[in-house]
């Protein structure tokens, strides 16, 4: 991957924040009615259902001539254990004779109120003999372990003190219904925000901000970092409303030195490795391609920390930028309230998906109860970061993951892309995927 021919002009960009005032907004480019009664649905008979499941590879039905039908499951079956459905009034003693003839002491009890019997520790020869009892057994079904299905879902209404958060509303694919669902709230997940610092006392954070790196000077003196953190985890403005937020102040009023970003990445990686806590990191910043910056992001990914980065605001190919060109980071472009690609948003094969990035209202650093509106891919990336924090919480609660690992990054990238809305946007070159956070069952 090569840098732009204009690298001489862009070199200064590595260390300088560009603030463009457009239509009164700041653009940052940093180095009920009752439902009708539902009609009753006709349920399919068991043969039709089994045929569909057999076609899908879930089970196998054996129906040879002169043998009792046998239903076997491809996954989750209990070895040697079966449920025999009995014919009424048959000679059930023949079942006992087969089992006892194999030298087993299994007690088979028949009950007039039940039309089935559970058979345990059945060998292949036993099974074949039982299948010949066509005038005793109607069918034999392999015992199978069922899984507990938990729905992970949180629903929100989106009117707070007269402010309207269309970006949150759009997470369900409809930016005008004033509500949205999300799979979790990020409780117990650490989110690192590499930015201009954070105002930890803002009401939107409810005391969940930790001053991280550097410990002495991480207070926000610009506003960009507070706004980004608010989108990620603000109680009012944010996606993951219970996540822990750790500030990495890598930018100040004179720019975002790459050396500072590298040091912050190392500090964050070591902290995560020491704590063993599930974490995600947000980079709402970018510059022309810098190998050392991409390498630092690779190190975070290798440590099991998902990385979310903004695509950039030059309406150009994101593959020429860092850290957006890092292969396994989730690179995020921006769309507007009409689900159009934002005019400034970078694009191309390095953009994994798009998220809301125009007229985004979130916390203002200048007052503990103030809010402001900004625009940019810097605002789009934190929507995805918040969704990732919520996802990590759900996967942890489900027992799928417990600590940082390469698999955590794989799960994150897979689920975020899988649940994104395809073909929803206009004006997009490349992947037409819009961030979505529906309820789901695990």
ROLUMLO-751446 format. One record per residue (C-alpha): residue in one letter; x, y, z. Coordinates in pm, 1 decimal. Layout:
<pts>
+----+----------+----------+----------+
: aa :       px :       py :       pz :
+----+----------+----------+----------+
:  a :        X :        Y :        Z :
...
+----+----------+----------+----------+
</pts>
This chain:
<pts>
+----+----------+----------+----------+
: aa :       px :       py :       pz :
+----+----------+----------+----------+
:  x :      0.0 :      0.0 :      0.0 :
:  x :    147.2 :    341.7 :   -100.0 :
:  x :     96.3 :    692.4 :     31.0 :
:  x :    -65.5 :    964.5 :   -176.6 :
:  x :    142.3 :   1171.4 :   -414.0 :
:  x :     52.2 :   1467.7 :   -201.2 :
:  x :    242.8 :   1329.0 :     96.7 :
:  x :    434.0 :   1653.9 :    132.9 :
:  x :    111.3 :   1840.4 :    190.9 :
:  x :    -33.6 :   1568.6 :    411.9 :
:  x :    273.5 :   1537.2 :    636.0 :
:  x :    161.1 :   1835.3 :    838.1 :
:  x :   -178.1 :   1662.9 :    878.0 :
:  x :    -15.0 :   1394.0 :   1089.2 :
:  x :     29.2 :   1641.4 :   1368.1 :
:  x :   -258.0 :   1881.9 :   1316.8 :
:  x :   -634.2 :   1870.0 :   1366.7 :
:  x :   -838.9 :   2015.9 :   1086.5 :
:  x :  -1166.1 :   2173.0 :   1192.7 :
:  x :  -1409.3 :   2269.3 :    917.6 :
:  x :  -1719.4 :   2467.5 :   1006.4 :
:  x :  -2000.0 :   2366.7 :    771.5 :
:  x :  -2360.1 :   2476.7 :    821.9 :
:  x :  -2284.8 :   2559.3 :   1184.8 :
:  x :  -2152.9 :   2210.9 :   1262.9 :
:  x :  -1798.2 :   2099.9 :   1337.4 :
:  x :  -1632.3 :   1843.1 :   1115.6 :
:  x :  -1324.6 :   1682.1 :   1268.5 :
:  x :  -1051.2 :   1505.8 :   1084.0 :
:  x :   -783.5 :   1426.7 :   1343.3 :
:  x :   -423.6 :   1308.8 :   1278.1 :
:  x :  -5006.6 :    401.5 :   1970.7 :
:  x :  -5286.7 :    182.9 :   1847.0 :
:  x :  -5389.4 :   -170.6 :   1954.1 :
:  x :  -5257.2 :   -431.2 :   1713.4 :
:  x :  -5516.0 :   -643.7 :   1532.4 :
:  x :  -5565.8 :   -990.9 :   1670.9 :
:  x :  -5332.3 :  -1232.7 :   1499.2 :
:  x :  -5486.1 :  -1521.8 :   1312.4 :
:  x :  -5402.1 :  -1867.1 :   1438.1 :
:  x :  -5125.0 :  -2023.4 :   1234.2 :
:  x :  -5155.0 :  -2379.3 :   1111.8 :
:  x :  -4861.4 :  -2576.1 :   1242.0 :
:  x :  -4696.8 :  -2822.3 :   1011.0 :
:  x :  -4726.8 :  -3194.0 :   1080.7 :
:  x :  -4421.9 :  -3373.3 :   1215.6 :
:  x :  -4339.0 :  -3537.7 :    882.3 :
:  x :  -4325.5 :  -3204.3 :    701.7 :
:  x :  -4113.6 :  -3047.1 :    974.5 :
:  x :  -3873.1 :  -3340.1 :    981.3 :
:  x :  -3841.1 :  -3331.9 :    603.9 :
:  x :  -3732.2 :  -2966.0 :    622.2 :
:  x :  -3486.2 :  -3040.2 :    900.9 :
:  x :  -3347.4 :  -3338.4 :    713.1 :
:  x :  -3297.3 :  -3124.5 :    402.6 :
:  x :  -3115.0 :  -2872.6 :    623.6 :
:  x :  -2885.6 :  -3142.5 :    763.5 :
:  x :  -3018.9 :  -3116.8 :   1118.8 :
:  x :  -3140.4 :  -3475.3 :   1144.4 :
:  x :  -3164.6 :  -3800.9 :    950.3 :
:  x :  -3480.8 :  -4009.2 :    913.8 :
:  x :  -3438.9 :  -4380.4 :    829.5 :
:  x :  -3756.3 :  -4546.6 :    704.8 :
:  x :  -3650.7 :  -4881.4 :    555.5 :
:  x :  -3919.4 :  -5134.7 :    475.0 :
:  x :  -4020.5 :  -5367.6 :    764.1 :
:  x :  -3825.0 :  -5160.3 :   1016.7 :
:  x :  -3942.4 :  -4909.2 :   1275.5 :
:  x :  -3862.3 :  -4552.8 :   1158.2 :
:  x :  -3547.1 :  -4413.6 :   1324.0 :
:  x :  -3481.8 :  -4042.1 :   1376.7 :
:  x :  -3118.6 :  -3945.5 :   1451.1 :
:  x :  -2978.6 :  -3596.9 :   1518.9 :
:  x :  -2654.9 :  -3469.4 :   1370.7 :
:  x :  -2558.1 :  -3257.7 :   1673.2 :
:  x :  -2627.1 :  -3272.9 :   2046.4 :
:  x :  -2747.7 :  -3632.7 :   2053.6 :
:  x :  -2712.5 :  -3848.7 :   2366.7 :
:  x :  -2506.2 :  -4153.8 :   2276.0 :
:  x :  -2691.8 :  -4486.2 :   2312.5 :
:  x :  -3011.5 :  -4326.3 :   2440.8 :
:  x :  -3345.2 :  -4332.9 :   2258.7 :
:  x :  -3713.9 :  -4254.4 :   2303.5 :
:  x :  -3942.4 :  -4526.0 :   2167.0 :
:  x :  -4297.4 :  -4419.0 :   2080.6 :
:  x :  -4524.9 :  -4716.6 :   2145.5 :
:  x :  -4825.1 :  -4852.7 :   1961.4 :
:  x :  -5134.8 :  -4881.2 :   2180.9 :
:  x :  -5213.4 :  -5222.7 :   2331.4 :
:  x :  -4898.1 :  -5392.1 :   2199.8 :
:  x :  -4688.2 :  -5658.3 :   2370.1 :
:  x :  -4427.4 :  -5438.8 :   2536.5 :
:  x :  -4259.5 :  -5737.5 :   2698.4 :
:  x :  -4077.3 :  -5797.3 :   2370.9 :
:  x :  -3883.1 :  -5474.3 :   2432.7 :
:  x :  -3774.7 :  -5601.3 :   2775.5 :
:  x :  -3659.3 :  -5932.4 :   2632.2 :
:  x :  -3433.8 :  -5765.1 :   2378.6 :
:  x :  -3266.1 :  -5547.3 :   2640.7 :
:  x :  -3230.4 :  -5824.5 :   2900.8 :
:  x :  -3109.5 :  -6065.9 :   2634.1 :
:  x :  -2809.1 :  -5838.2 :   2591.3 :
:  x :  -2721.6 :  -5888.5 :   2959.1 :
:  x :  -2839.8 :  -5543.6 :   3065.9 :
:  x :  -3007.6 :  -5474.1 :   3396.6 :
:  x :  -3186.6 :  -5170.0 :   3268.6 :
:  x :  -3536.9 :  -5139.8 :   3412.3 :
:  x :  -3784.7 :  -5048.7 :   3143.2 :
:  x :  -4109.5 :  -4922.1 :   3292.1 :
:  x :  -4427.0 :  -4888.3 :   3092.7 :
:  x :  -4705.5 :  -4656.9 :   3199.7 :
:  x :  -5059.1 :  -4671.1 :   3065.3 :
:  x :  -5069.0 :  -4291.7 :   3070.4 :
:  x :  -4761.2 :  -4255.8 :   2848.6 :
:  x :  -4715.5 :  -4364.1 :   2490.8 :
:  x :  -4336.1 :  -4367.9 :   2504.3 :
:  x :  -4051.0 :  -4532.8 :   2691.0 :
:  x :  -3692.2 :  -4413.5 :   2739.9 :
:  x :  -3423.5 :  -4665.0 :   2647.7 :
:  x :  -3067.9 :  -4614.8 :   2776.9 :
:  x :  -2733.1 :  -4772.8 :   2692.1 :
:  x :  -2864.3 :  -4922.3 :   2371.7 :
:  x :  -2605.3 :  -5086.3 :   2146.3 :
:  x :  -2625.9 :  -5095.9 :   1768.0 :
:  x :  -2739.0 :  -5459.3 :   1775.9 :
:  x :  -3006.1 :  -5375.8 :   2036.1 :
:  x :  -3122.4 :  -5088.3 :   1820.4 :
:  x :  -3149.8 :  -5307.9 :   1512.9 :
:  x :  -3349.0 :  -5569.5 :   1706.2 :
:  x :  -3582.0 :  -5303.1 :   1845.7 :
:  x :  -3642.3 :  -5162.9 :   1497.8 :
:  x :  -3781.8 :  -5499.3 :   1392.1 :
:  x :  -4070.6 :  -5466.5 :   1640.8 :
:  x :  -4295.4 :  -5293.4 :   1389.3 :
:  x :  -4610.7 :  -5413.5 :   1567.3 :
:  x :  -4489.8 :  -5278.8 :   1904.0 :
:  x :  -4302.6 :  -4952.6 :   1835.0 :
:  x :  -4428.7 :  -4671.6 :   1613.2 :
:  x :  -4091.6 :  -4493.4 :   1588.1 :
:  x :  -3760.4 :  -4456.3 :   1768.1 :
:  x :  -3614.1 :  -4110.9 :   1817.6 :
:  x :  -3260.5 :  -4047.5 :   1936.8 :
:  x :  -3241.9 :  -3851.3 :   2262.0 :
:  x :  -3095.5 :  -3504.6 :   2209.8 :
:  x :  -2974.0 :  -3231.0 :   2441.6 :
:  x :  -3165.5 :  -2906.9 :   2408.6 :
:  x :  -2994.6 :  -2571.9 :   2446.8 :
:  x :  -3119.9 :  -2283.9 :   2654.2 :
:  x :  -3203.3 :  -1992.9 :   2424.1 :
:  x :  -3161.5 :  -1647.1 :   2571.3 :
:  x :  -3276.6 :  -1334.3 :   2393.2 :
:  x :  -3047.1 :  -1039.6 :   2444.0 :
:  x :  -3238.6 :   -720.6 :   2390.6 :
:  x :  -3265.0 :   -370.3 :   2529.6 :
:  x :  -3519.5 :   -123.0 :   2395.2 :
:  x :  -3497.1 :    255.2 :   2417.9 :
:  x :  -3720.2 :    553.7 :   2345.6 :
:  x :  -3523.0 :    845.4 :   2206.4 :
:  x :  -3649.8 :   1175.9 :   2342.6 :
:  x :  -3431.8 :   1327.0 :   2614.9 :
:  x :  -3477.5 :   1688.1 :   2729.3 :
:  x :  -3587.7 :   1796.5 :   2383.0 :
:  x :  -3284.0 :   1639.7 :   2208.4 :
:  x :  -3332.5 :   1390.0 :   1928.8 :
:  x :  -3067.0 :   1125.9 :   1863.8 :
:  x :  -3131.1 :   1016.5 :   1507.3 :
:  x :  -2804.0 :    820.5 :   1497.8 :
:  x :  -2926.2 :    587.4 :   1772.0 :
:  x :  -3268.6 :    569.9 :   1609.2 :
:  x :  -3108.1 :    457.8 :   1282.4 :
:  x :  -2961.8 :    146.1 :   1444.8 :
:  x :  -3283.0 :    -37.0 :   1355.7 :
:  x :  -3280.6 :     84.3 :    995.3 :
:  x :  -3547.4 :    351.2 :   1059.5 :
:  x :  -3423.8 :    695.2 :   1163.0 :
:  x :  -3772.4 :    833.4 :   1223.8 :
:  x :  -3949.4 :    600.8 :   1469.2 :
:  x :  -3788.7 :    745.9 :   1785.5 :
:  x :  -3689.5 :    405.7 :   1925.0 :
:  x :  -3431.5 :    135.2 :   1876.0 :
:  x :  -3317.2 :   -200.8 :   2009.1 :
:  x :  -2967.8 :   -319.1 :   2092.4 :
:  x :  -2835.0 :   -651.3 :   2214.8 :
:  x :  -2676.5 :   -517.2 :   2535.7 :
:  x :  -2547.8 :   -215.1 :   2729.5 :
:  x :  -2176.0 :   -294.7 :   2762.0 :
:  x :  -2177.5 :   -341.3 :   3140.8 :
:  x :  -1836.3 :   -454.6 :   3262.2 :
:  x :  -1664.2 :   -391.8 :   2926.8 :
:  x :  -1370.8 :   -149.0 :   2903.8 :
:  x :  -1368.6 :     98.1 :   2614.2 :
:  x :  -1045.3 :    285.3 :   2540.8 :
:  x :  -1089.0 :    617.4 :   2361.0 :
:  x :   -773.3 :    745.2 :   2188.0 :
:  x :   -857.2 :   1111.2 :   2134.6 :
:  x :   -830.3 :   1460.3 :   2285.2 :
:  x :   -918.3 :   1342.7 :   2636.1 :
:  x :  -1259.2 :   1330.3 :   2807.9 :
:  x :  -1446.4 :   1550.8 :   3052.6 :
:  x :  -1504.9 :   1282.4 :   3318.4 :
:  x :  -1755.8 :   1496.6 :   3508.8 :
:  x :  -2012.9 :   1529.5 :   3231.5 :
:  x :  -2356.3 :   1401.5 :   3333.2 :
:  x :  -2375.1 :   1169.3 :   3032.4 :
:  x :  -2099.2 :    947.5 :   3175.2 :
:  x :  -2248.2 :    895.2 :   3524.4 :
:  x :  -1904.3 :    849.5 :   3677.9 :
:  x :  -1788.0 :    574.6 :   3438.3 :
:  x :  -1482.6 :    755.8 :   3295.8 :
:  x :  -1129.9 :    663.8 :   3404.5 :
:  x :   -835.1 :    890.6 :   3326.8 :
:  x :   -595.4 :    654.3 :   3156.1 :
:  x :   -289.9 :    766.9 :   2960.2 :
:  x :   -121.8 :    995.8 :   3043.7 :
:  x :   -266.1 :   1008.9 :   3393.2 :
:  x :   -182.7 :   1372.8 :   3465.0 :
:  x :   -307.6 :   1548.8 :   3150.5 :
:  x :   -602.9 :   1352.1 :   3012.2 :
:  x :   -870.9 :   1617.8 :   3064.7 :
:  x :  -1027.4 :   1726.0 :   2735.9 :
:  x :   -934.6 :   2079.9 :   2625.5 :
:  x :  -1084.1 :   2049.4 :   2276.8 :
:  x :  -1420.5 :   1868.7 :   2291.0 :
:  x :  -1369.6 :   1603.4 :   2025.1 :
:  x :  -1283.8 :   1324.5 :   2268.9 :
:  x :  -1573.3 :   1399.9 :   2504.2 :
:  x :  -1815.1 :   1394.6 :   2211.2 :
:  x :  -1676.7 :   1062.6 :   2080.1 :
:  x :  -1687.7 :    901.6 :   2424.9 :
:  x :  -2045.6 :   1021.4 :   2471.1 :
:  x :  -2153.6 :    848.7 :   2148.2 :
:  x :  -1986.8 :    528.9 :   2263.2 :
:  x :  -2121.3 :    510.7 :   2615.2 :
:  x :  -2322.6 :    813.6 :   2720.4 :
:  x :  -2630.7 :    743.0 :   2928.8 :
:  x :  -2834.4 :    973.7 :   2703.3 :
:  x :  -2631.5 :    996.5 :   2384.2 :
:  x :  -2450.6 :    665.1 :   2375.2 :
:  x :  -2484.9 :    314.1 :   2239.9 :
:  x :  -2332.2 :    112.6 :   2527.5 :
:  x :  -2486.2 :    298.9 :   2818.5 :
:  x :  -2314.7 :    102.3 :   3097.4 :
:  x :  -1964.5 :     52.1 :   2955.1 :
:  x :  -1649.9 :    165.6 :   3135.7 :
:  x :  -1466.0 :    439.0 :   2943.6 :
:  x :  -1088.9 :    488.9 :   2966.4 :
:  x :   -936.6 :    806.1 :   2824.0 :
:  x :   -617.7 :    792.4 :   2614.9 :
:  x :   -523.4 :   1151.7 :   2543.8 :
:  x :   -316.2 :   1124.9 :   2226.1 :
:  x :   -418.5 :   1464.1 :   2080.0 :
:  x :   -398.0 :   1819.6 :   2207.2 :
:  x :   -430.7 :   2167.9 :   2066.8 :
:  x :   -108.5 :   2123.4 :   1867.0 :
:  x :   -198.6 :   1791.1 :   1704.4 :
:  x :   -178.3 :   1414.1 :   1744.4 :
:  x :    186.8 :   1300.3 :   1737.2 :
:  x :    223.8 :    942.6 :   1615.1 :
:  x :    476.3 :    878.5 :   1891.9 :
:  x :    209.8 :    957.9 :   2150.9 :
:  x :    -41.2 :    727.0 :   1982.4 :
:  x :    211.8 :    442.6 :   1981.4 :
:  x :    284.4 :    490.4 :   2352.0 :
:  x :    -86.9 :    498.5 :   2433.0 :
:  x :   -144.3 :    177.8 :   2234.2 :
:  x :    131.8 :      3.0 :   2426.4 :
:  x :     -6.6 :    125.4 :   2759.4 :
:  x :   -357.6 :      8.7 :   2671.7 :
:  x :   -237.3 :   -332.6 :   2553.1 :
:  x :    -38.0 :   -390.9 :   2870.3 :
:  x :   -329.2 :   -279.6 :   3086.7 :
:  x :   -568.6 :   -519.1 :   2912.1 :
:  x :   -321.8 :   -805.5 :   2933.3 :
:  x :   -269.2 :   -736.4 :   3303.3 :
:  x :   -639.2 :   -707.7 :   3387.9 :
:  x :   -767.9 :   -979.3 :   3155.0 :
:  x :  -1078.8 :   -767.9 :   3095.4 :
:  x :  -1270.4 :   -770.8 :   2769.2 :
:  x :  -1197.4 :   -442.4 :   2593.6 :
:  x :  -1233.7 :   -246.7 :   2270.6 :
:  x :  -1050.0 :     63.5 :   2151.2 :
:  x :  -1172.5 :    353.3 :   1935.7 :
:  x :   -954.5 :    563.8 :   1703.2 :
:  x :  -1148.5 :    858.2 :   1560.0 :
:  x :   -835.1 :    990.8 :   1392.7 :
:  x :   -632.1 :    929.9 :   1081.4 :
:  x :   -356.3 :   1034.5 :    846.9 :
:  x :   -174.0 :    925.0 :    535.2 :
:  x :    -40.6 :    568.7 :    551.4 :
:  x :    206.4 :    516.5 :    836.7 :
:  x :    333.3 :    162.7 :    882.1 :
:  x :    421.9 :    206.5 :   1248.8 :
:  x :     63.9 :    313.6 :   1327.5 :
:  x :    -85.6 :     15.1 :   1144.9 :
:  x :    162.1 :   -211.4 :   1323.2 :
:  x :     51.7 :    -72.7 :   1660.5 :
:  x :   -309.7 :   -151.1 :   1573.9 :
:  x :   -207.5 :   -500.7 :   1465.0 :
:  x :    -47.2 :   -549.6 :   1806.7 :
:  x :   -373.1 :   -453.8 :   1978.1 :
:  x :   -568.2 :   -695.7 :   1760.8 :
:  x :   -318.6 :   -974.5 :   1832.2 :
:  x :   -371.8 :   -908.1 :   2204.3 :
:  x :   -743.7 :   -979.9 :   2160.1 :
:  x :   -862.6 :   -618.4 :   2158.6 :
:  x :  -1109.2 :   -526.0 :   1881.2 :
:  x :  -1012.4 :   -198.3 :   1714.4 :
:  x :  -1258.1 :     45.4 :   1556.1 :
:  x :  -1128.0 :    331.4 :   1339.9 :
:  x :  -1280.9 :    617.6 :   1143.8 :
:  x :  -1243.9 :    598.2 :    765.7 :
:  x :  -1149.4 :    964.7 :    719.0 :
:  x :  -1319.4 :   1276.0 :    583.3 :
:  x :  -1153.1 :   1336.6 :    245.5 :
:  x :  -1414.3 :   1163.9 :     23.8 :
:  x :  -1131.3 :    942.4 :    -96.5 :
:  x :  -1006.1 :    585.2 :    -81.3 :
:  x :   -962.6 :    487.3 :    284.4 :
:  x :   -694.5 :    234.2 :    189.0 :
:  x :   -437.0 :    514.7 :    166.8 :
:  x :   -489.5 :    613.0 :    531.5 :
:  x :   -375.6 :    489.2 :    870.3 :
:  x :   -497.3 :    327.9 :   1081.6 :
:  x :   -804.3 :    273.9 :    859.1 :
:  x :   -609.4 :     50.1 :    620.4 :
:  x :   -522.8 :   -200.9 :    895.6 :
:  x :   -659.6 :   -532.3 :    775.4 :
:  x :   -854.1 :   -662.3 :   1077.4 :
:  x :   -963.0 :   -332.6 :   1228.3 :
:  x :  -1324.6 :   -234.3 :   1162.5 :
:  x :  -1302.7 :     80.4 :    949.1 :
:  x :  -1617.0 :    293.8 :    956.8 :
:  x :  -1752.0 :    541.4 :    703.5 :
:  x :  -2038.8 :    784.5 :    766.2 :
:  x :  -2395.6 :    818.6 :    641.3 :
:  x :  -2658.9 :   1086.2 :    701.0 :
:  x :  -3017.7 :   1083.6 :    825.5 :
:  x :  -3145.4 :    992.9 :    477.6 :
:  x :  -2917.0 :    686.5 :    470.0 :
:  x :  -2694.5 :    849.5 :    209.3 :
:  x :  -2317.6 :    826.7 :    223.9 :
:  x :  -2196.1 :   1149.2 :    384.6 :
:  x :  -2033.6 :   1373.0 :    122.9 :
:  x :  -1707.1 :   1389.2 :    317.7 :
:  x :  -1678.6 :   1020.0 :    407.4 :
:  x :  -1394.2 :    811.7 :    271.4 :
:  x :  -1492.7 :    491.6 :     93.6 :
:  x :  -1347.5 :    188.5 :    -81.4 :
:  x :  -1258.1 :   -173.1 :     -1.7 :
:  x :  -1097.3 :    -81.1 :    330.2 :
:  x :  -1430.4 :     51.7 :    466.5 :
:  x :  -1605.7 :   -236.5 :    641.3 :
:  x :  -1936.7 :    -62.8 :    713.7 :
:  x :  -2102.1 :    276.1 :    763.0 :
:  x :  -2261.1 :    437.0 :   1068.1 :
:  x :  -2437.1 :    768.1 :   1144.0 :
:  x :  -2196.9 :   1060.3 :   1105.8 :
:  x :  -2387.2 :   1383.9 :   1035.3 :
:  x :  -2565.1 :   1609.1 :   1286.6 :
:  x :  -2470.9 :   1383.6 :   1575.7 :
:  x :  -2560.9 :   1527.7 :   1915.6 :
:  x :  -2357.8 :   1422.8 :   2218.6 :
:  x :  -2179.2 :   1562.6 :   2524.8 :
:  x :  -1999.8 :   1897.9 :   2510.3 :
:  x :  -1673.1 :   1918.7 :   2705.7 :
:  x :  -1728.1 :   2282.3 :   2806.3 :
:  x :  -2005.7 :   2211.8 :   3056.6 :
:  x :  -2109.3 :   1914.0 :   3263.7 :
:  x :  -2465.9 :   1926.5 :   3133.0 :
:  x :  -2407.0 :   2074.2 :   2788.2 :
:  x :  -2449.0 :   1895.7 :   2454.3 :
:  x :  -2334.5 :   1984.1 :   2103.7 :
:  x :  -2363.1 :   1863.3 :   1745.0 :
:  x :  -2069.5 :   1744.4 :   1534.2 :
:  x :  -2013.8 :   1559.3 :   1209.2 :
:  x :  -1748.0 :   1337.8 :   1057.4 :
:  x :  -1641.6 :    976.1 :   1037.1 :
:  x :  -1502.4 :   1051.3 :   1383.9 :
:  x :  -1866.5 :   1043.0 :   1496.7 :
:  x :  -1948.5 :    727.5 :   1297.1 :
:  x :  -1674.2 :    506.7 :   1441.1 :
:  x :  -1790.5 :    539.9 :   1805.4 :
:  x :  -2137.7 :    408.8 :   1712.9 :
:  x :  -1967.9 :     86.0 :   1605.4 :
:  x :  -1741.6 :     88.5 :   1912.2 :
:  x :  -2045.6 :    113.5 :   2139.2 :
:  x :  -2213.4 :   -171.0 :   1951.3 :
:  x :  -1898.3 :   -381.5 :   1995.4 :
:  x :  -1886.4 :   -310.3 :   2370.0 :
:  x :  -2249.6 :   -422.9 :   2400.2 :
:  x :  -2174.7 :   -731.0 :   2190.2 :
:  x :  -1876.2 :   -828.5 :   2406.3 :
:  x :  -2097.7 :   -803.1 :   2716.0 :
:  x :  -2357.0 :  -1037.4 :   2560.9 :
:  x :  -2097.4 :  -1292.3 :   2445.8 :
:  x :  -1941.1 :  -1284.1 :   2793.4 :
:  x :  -2275.2 :  -1327.8 :   2969.6 :
:  x :  -2356.9 :  -1616.3 :   2737.6 :
:  x :  -2027.8 :  -1786.7 :   2823.2 :
:  x :  -1893.8 :  -1769.0 :   2467.9 :
:  x :  -1594.4 :  -1554.4 :   2567.7 :
:  x :  -1436.4 :  -1459.2 :   2899.1 :
:  x :  -1106.5 :  -1283.5 :   2834.5 :
:  x :   -916.8 :  -1114.6 :   2548.4 :
:  x :   -810.6 :  -1349.2 :   2267.7 :
:  x :   -782.5 :  -1362.4 :   1891.3 :
:  x :  -1121.6 :  -1533.9 :   1890.9 :
:  x :  -1275.7 :  -1227.8 :   2056.5 :
:  x :  -1166.3 :  -1015.1 :   1760.8 :
:  x :  -1300.0 :  -1276.1 :   1517.9 :
:  x :  -1638.7 :  -1290.8 :   1691.9 :
:  x :  -1659.5 :   -911.9 :   1698.2 :
:  x :  -1588.1 :   -861.9 :   1330.3 :
:  x :  -1811.5 :  -1151.5 :   1226.9 :
:  x :  -2118.5 :  -1043.1 :   1424.8 :
:  x :  -2093.7 :   -672.9 :   1343.5 :
:  x :  -2076.2 :   -748.3 :    970.3 :
:  x :  -2335.6 :  -1027.5 :    989.2 :
:  x :  -2599.4 :   -807.2 :   1151.7 :
:  x :  -2528.8 :   -494.5 :    945.0 :
:  x :  -2807.7 :   -390.7 :    707.3 :
:  x :  -2709.3 :   -464.5 :    348.4 :
:  x :  -2806.2 :   -241.3 :     55.7 :
:  x :  -2960.2 :     24.5 :    278.3 :
:  x :  -2741.6 :    316.1 :    169.5 :
:  x :  -2715.6 :    527.0 :   -143.5 :
:  x :  -2403.8 :    682.6 :   -292.0 :
:  x :  -2175.3 :    411.2 :   -155.5 :
:  x :  -1878.4 :    268.0 :   -337.9 :
:  x :  -1778.9 :    -69.6 :   -195.9 :
:  x :  -1945.8 :   -250.8 :     92.5 :
:  x :  -2302.6 :   -121.7 :    131.8 :
:  x :  -2347.3 :   -211.6 :    497.2 :
:  x :  -2510.3 :      5.6 :    765.1 :
:  x :  -2455.2 :    -62.7 :   1134.0 :
:  x :  -2748.3 :   -242.9 :   1295.6 :
:  x :  -2793.6 :   -374.0 :   1650.5 :
:  x :  -3104.6 :   -596.0 :   1655.4 :
:  x :  -3207.2 :   -821.7 :   1940.0 :
:  x :  -3072.8 :  -1170.9 :   1891.6 :
:  x :  -3094.4 :  -1513.3 :   2050.9 :
:  x :  -2792.0 :  -1716.8 :   2156.1 :
+----+----------+----------+----------+
</pts>
